[in-house]
Amino acid sequence: MSLSEFDIIAKYFATQTAREDVRLGIGDDAAVLDGRSDRKLVLAMDTIVEGVHFPARTDAPDVGYRALAVNLSDLAAMGAEPSWMSLSLSIPRADEQWIEGFAQGLFELASEHRVQLIGGDTVRGPLVVTIQVGGWVESDRWLTRAGAKIGDALFVSGVPGEAAAGLQALQDGSTVQWADILKQRFLRPTPRVHLGRALRTIASSAMDISDGLLTDLRKLCAASQCGAILDVDRLPISSALGSVPEDKRLEYALAGGDDYELLFTAPPDAVLSGIGADVAITQIGTIVESRKGVRCVRNGTAFTPSGRGWDHFNE
Amino acid sequence: MSLSEFDIIAKYFATQTAREDVRLGIGDDAAVLDGRSDRKLVLAMDTIVEGVHFPARTDAPDVGYRALAVNLSDLAAMGAEPSWMSLSLSIPRADEQWIEGFAQGLFELASEHRVQLIGGDTVRGPLVVTIQVGGWVESDRWLTRAGAKIGDALFVSGVPGEAAAGLQALQDGSTVQWADILKQRFLRPTPRVHLGRALRTIASSAMDISDGLLTDLRKLCAASQCGAILDVDRLPISSALGSVPEDKRLEYALAGGDDYELLFTAPPDAVLSGIGADVAITQIGTIVESRKGVRCVRNGTAFTPSGRGWDHFNE
């Protein structure tokens, strides 16, 4: 089988729901979209590499789904509404079955968020997927990492740690009862787009957790020039990790990475009830003065977790 | 030496000229830019892979320059003004000298066009560079491949074929007198941004030549539902290719690829004098009815060139 680059694009990537604001999509030198002056343009780009960000021989639909999910998560962290994406797909060979599966996973998530593929590049090379997702946010306010204030409450969505446990299960080839749920949490993270939109006017700062809760909290605190106390006892406990020793569970939760949950702060009097309709939200700490640093407490005393955050050059 | 991803970003990619329309650049989950309703948003994304799109061990500054040039060329082909870029850089290891060189080449071209790096991703993996460049074009008119009309004149900028000869010289390790000039034409193509802007209201169709003049002309004709007669005798002759046999020179020009010149059409009465102030423009043919296909003539008779266009899965 030999598929040219153009055939691949035409067959699997060109047919999809069309947005009205896309004036020219796939097939020309560039895409053309309506501009708008009542919104800010929000752009994020993330890359996933086989063997680095996901195990070799991961199912193609999961690769497609995950490549978009990690990008939508970035837009969620800004409070933005995603609208379109560009895709760079580097694959070793034009394996039609693989491409079909990849496109199926990609468009499953894209259609859920009305995100249109507007262009990109398909090249021969090692399996590397880069997506650039764009969208819009109201001009009066968007979320950043930089707005946390002393006294703010610190929250997290979902259950950090499940994705890291899922990656471990994938690497171990684990087939125990809860393994499939955890693997899905790694392979198909749910970008918290609706939560991000709802937090836009409520949260004082926000980011998504990709490198591990503690590492990312440090980044949020650095950007906000503040410190934080993270109360380990308040961390949501995964029912799927019930049989995992507590220290290991905490390591997954604090240092595991790949959660793509939202970490955010809000004033102590903020009304958050009902905001995370599609995901649980938990207060896990408090923002404090910068000089106090980022600290964990457990049973009321200082706690130094094992493990560390994820840095793609220092693993 | 061990540089974390964050150190790399901070050291080499974070400091540069800032544009006023970039509200939030590198360092958060996504970038935030001013929208505008008087313009259309134009977005292009191209990927280059070591060993596929450029030879292994190409100097880092040339890799950085070329990665941006091929993207700016896409915006040029739309008549758009480039404004910002996102960069996905997958590199095998955090080699500080390489990264410094890459950034130097990238920003050399970026600053020439006032393009700001607003974000992206740096990951460990095979050497793959993806850039997404964005910009704006006037809402009343932009260039596409689809507007060529029967009777239009067909033009090309610069000297197609020099880049392909340059790639050959790189692969052969050629050191003859003109080799350096040709190598530069491959490694550092000049995106025809100013020409594209000037053509916006004059050209009936346009695209950039990346896959070879003849292959790309076929795409333009397919998009415009027309045919074309390409007069081979009119092709600009490279003085650097004076010692190359004519058949080989024609193969470079017609099938070589990597030129990143603009191929465009304009009504026969269009005034083009003075438009390509920074590059020569040559009429090389005429647009004809679709049923006549895309044909070459040489010395007034039909001509079938050797070689073929560049397709990254069928080389």
Interface residues (C-beta under 8 A of the other chain):
Chain A: S2 L3 S4 E5 F6 I8 R23 L24 G27 D28 D29 A30 A31 V32 L33 D34 G35 R36 S37 D38 R39 K40 L41 V42 L43 A44 M45 D46 T47 I48 V49 G51 V52 H53 S73 D74 L75 A77 M78 A80 W84 S86 L87 S88 S90 R93 A94 I118 G119 G120 D121 T122 V123 R124 G125 P126 V128 T130 Q132 G134 W136 V137 S139 W142 T144 R145 A146 M207 D208 A223 D311 H312 F313 N314 E315
Chain B: S2 L3 S4 E5 F6 I8 R23 L24 G27 D28 D29 A30 A31 V32 L33 D34 G35 R36 S37 D38 R39 K40 L41 V42 L43 A44 M45 D46 T47 I48 V49 G51 V52 H53 S73 D74 L75 A77 M78 A80 W84 S86 L87 S88 S90 R93 A94 I118 G119 G120 D121 T122 V123 R124 G125 P126 V128 T130 Q132 G134 W136 V137 S139 W142 T144 R145 A146 M207 D208 A223 D311 H312 F313 N314 E315
